Amino acid sequence: MTAQPNRHLLLLRHAKSAWPDGVADHDRPLAARGLKAAPLIGRYIAREALIPDLALVSTARRTQETWALVGAELPVSVQRRNVDEIYEAPAERLAAVIRATDASIRTLLLVGHNPGFQELALDLAGGGDDLATLRLKFPTGALAVLDFSARAWTDATPRSGVLERFVTPRSLG
């Protein structure tokens, strides 16, 4: 008998951002395409009952705006923390943030950036049907869902999870 996953990690890359002249990277807003994509992902999360217990959101403007649009589509208010360490973080730093999460959190959502998210997902996933797609690209607005049979987030180690699904805004729209 296969153990049921008891931890769900959602990695949501920010939606498509704009590149306005004279605006620092940290302060870049969402582009029109991102403003349309983020609610699609939020509705998908709600429809698929992937509601997080906690959302950890990069402090960059584009991630903040993405979460605001995604969160508005959810049927309940989700506890949220803005986390500086997620901004442009490499996979190792993201893994440390995840492993520092309290064991009472069963479904954890991170809203952040690439290439760290793609590297982290590939590092944590020991299997999954969508791995080949994820290896090619982790586009803006995409959502990777990894499942873990673990007692605590400290057990989210390399190859310990399964990539349960990988969804892009394009696949929903």
GUMI-959277 format. One record per residue (C-alpha): residue number from 0; x, y, z. Coordinates in steps of 0.02 Angstrom, whole numbers. Example, Ala and Ser with C-alpha at 12.3 -4.5 7.8 and 13.67 -1.06 7.14 Angstrom:
num 0, x 615, y -225, z 390
num 1, x 684, y -53, z 357
***
This chain:
num 0, x 0, y 0, z 0
num 1, x 70, y 170, z -50
num 2, x 75, y 304, z 84
num 3, x -38, y 451, z 50
num 4, x 50, y 618, z 33
num 5, x 29, y 724, z 188
num 6, x 125, y 879, z 132
num 7, x 89, y 979, z -24
num 8, x 209, y 1109, z -90
num 9, x 147, y 1233, z -219
num 10, x 278, y 1333, z -313
num 11, x 199, y 1477, z -407
num 12, x 310, y 1581, z -517
num 13, x 251, y 1762, z -529
num 14, x 143, y 1804, z -678
num 15, x 215, y 1895, z -829
num 16, x 294, y 2060, z -778
num 17, x 326, y 2222, z -869
num 18, x 496, y 2302, z -898
num 19, x 463, y 2489, z -879
num 20, x 613, y 2603, z -908
num 21, x 698, y 2665, z -751
num 22, x 611, y 2541, z -635
num 23, x 721, y 2431, z -526
num 24, x 697, y 2242, z -545
num 25, x 622, y 2225, z -371
num 26, x 489, y 2356, z -415
num 27, x 432, y 2289, z -585
num 28, x 241, y 2272, z -597
num 29, x 140, y 2140, z -687
num 30, x 111, y 2160, z -874
num 31, x -63, y 2151, z -950
num 32, x -37, y 1965, z -987
num 33, x 10, y 1936, z -805
num 34, x -144, y 2028, z -743
num 35, x -250, y 1904, z -844
num 36, x -150, y 1748, z -800
num 37, x -142, y 1764, z -611
num 38, x -331, y 1752, z -582
num 39, x -337, y 1599, z -696
num 40, x -212, y 1512, z -584
num 41, x -308, y 1568, z -429
num 42, x -469, y 1494, z -497
num 43, x -376, y 1334, z -538
num 44, x -306, y 1321, z -361
num 45, x -482, y 1347, z -290
num 46, x -565, y 1223, z -411
num 47, x -434, y 1089, z -376
num 48, x -445, y 1113, z -186
num 49, x -260, y 1158, z -174
num 50, x -291, y 1296, z -45
num 51, x -130, y 1330, z 51
num 52, x -121, y 1342, z 240
num 53, x 16, y 1471, z 218
num 54, x 79, y 1577, z 73
num 55, x 260, y 1635, z 77
num 56, x 278, y 1777, z -47
num 57, x 434, y 1861, z -114
num 58, x 441, y 2046, z -76
num 59, x 457, y 2093, z -262
num 60, x 311, y 2195, z -329
num 61, x 271, y 2067, z -466
num 62, x 254, y 1926, z -339
num 63, x 150, y 2033, z -222
num 64, x 33, y 2078, z -365
num 65, x 24, y 1897, z -422
num 66, x -25, y 1838, z -248
num 67, x -155, y 1976, z -229
num 68, x -241, y 1919, z -389
num 69, x -224, y 1733, z -349
num 70, x -281, y 1754, z -168
num 71, x -434, y 1853, z -222
num 72, x -495, y 1698, z -315
num 73, x -483, y 1582, z -165
num 74, x -638, y 1541, z -61
num 75, x -549, y 1578, z 104
num 76, x -421, y 1701, z 166
num 77, x -248, y 1622, z 172
num 78, x -115, y 1666, z 300
num 79, x 24, y 1756, z 208
num 80, x 202, y 1805, z 248
num 81, x 314, y 1917, z 144
num 82, x 487, y 1837, z 140
num 83, x 639, y 1933, z 78
num 84, x 739, y 1771, z 61
num 85, x 629, y 1712, z -84
num 86, x 673, y 1859, z -197
num 87, x 784, y 1794, z -337
num 88, x 837, y 1651, z -223
num 89, x 936, y 1498, z -279
num 90, x 861, y 1326, z -248
num 91, x 964, y 1297, z -90
num 92, x 897, y 1454, z -5
num 93, x 719, y 1412, z -56
num 94, x 739, y 1237, z 15
num 95, x 798, y 1312, z 179
num 96, x 643, y 1423, z 187
num 97, x 532, y 1271, z 157
num 98, x 621, y 1163, z 286
num 99, x 602, y 1303, z 415
num 100, x 412, y 1298, z 397
num 101, x 315, y 1237, z 548
num 102, x 255, y 1056, z 537
num 103, x 75, y 1112, z 569
num 104, x 71, y 1183, z 391
num 105, x 13, y 1043, z 276
num 106, x -4, y 1139, z 112
num 107, x 129, y 1271, z 81
num 108, x 131, y 1395, z -63
num 109, x 283, y 1495, z -116
num 110, x 264, y 1637, z -240
num 111, x 431, y 1682, z -317
num 112, x 552, y 1676, z -461
num 113, x 652, y 1575, z -583
num 114, x 778, y 1499, z -606
num 115, x 768, y 1451, z -422
num 116, x 593, y 1378, z -431
num 117, x 632, y 1265, z -578
num 118, x 794, y 1205, z -499
num 119, x 707, y 1174, z -332
num 120, x 562, y 1078, z -409
num 121, x 681, y 969, z -509
num 122, x 788, y 939, z -354
num 123, x 642, y 891, z -242
num 124, x 547, y 784, z -368
num 125, x 593, y 601, z -367
num 126, x 461, y 567, z -497
num 127, x 307, y 631, z -584
num 128, x 227, y 628, z -756
num 129, x 261, y 812, z -792
num 130, x 448, y 811, z -753
num 131, x 498, y 817, z -936
num 132, x 391, y 972, z -964
num 133, x 460, y 1055, z -807
num 134, x 639, y 1021, z -864
num 135, x 607, y 1120, z -1024
num 136, x 537, y 1278, z -945
num 137, x 451, y 1350, z -791
num 138, x 356, y 1493, z -874
num 139, x 286, y 1645, z -787
num 140, x 124, y 1608, z -696
num 141, x 159, y 1420, z -692
num 142, x 116, y 1313, z -541
num 143, x 212, y 1158, z -487
num 144, x 129, y 1048, z -356
num 145, x 241, y 927, z -264
num 146, x 178, y 797, z -141
num 147, x 278, y 728, z 4
num 148, x 248, y 584, z 122
num 149, x 334, y 670, z 266
num 150, x 300, y 708, z 448
num 151, x 375, y 882, z 436
num 152, x 447, y 1003, z 308
num 153, x 621, y 961, z 371
num 154, x 596, y 795, z 279
num 155, x 575, y 884, z 110
num 156, x 743, y 829, z 44
num 157, x 809, y 798, z -132
num 158, x 705, y 670, z -228
num 159, x 585, y 647, z -82
num 160, x 435, y 721, z -170
num 161, x 329, y 682, z -322
num 162, x 284, y 814, z -451
num 163, x 97, y 787, z -442
num 164, x 59, y 916, z -577
num 165, x 132, y 1061, z -674
num 166, x 8, y 1189, z -740
num 167, x 36, y 1343, z -847
num 168, x -84, y 1487, z -880
num 169, x -80, y 1439, z -1064
num 170, x -143, y 1264, z -1023
num 171, x -292, y 1341, z -931
num 172, x -339, y 1479, z -1052
***
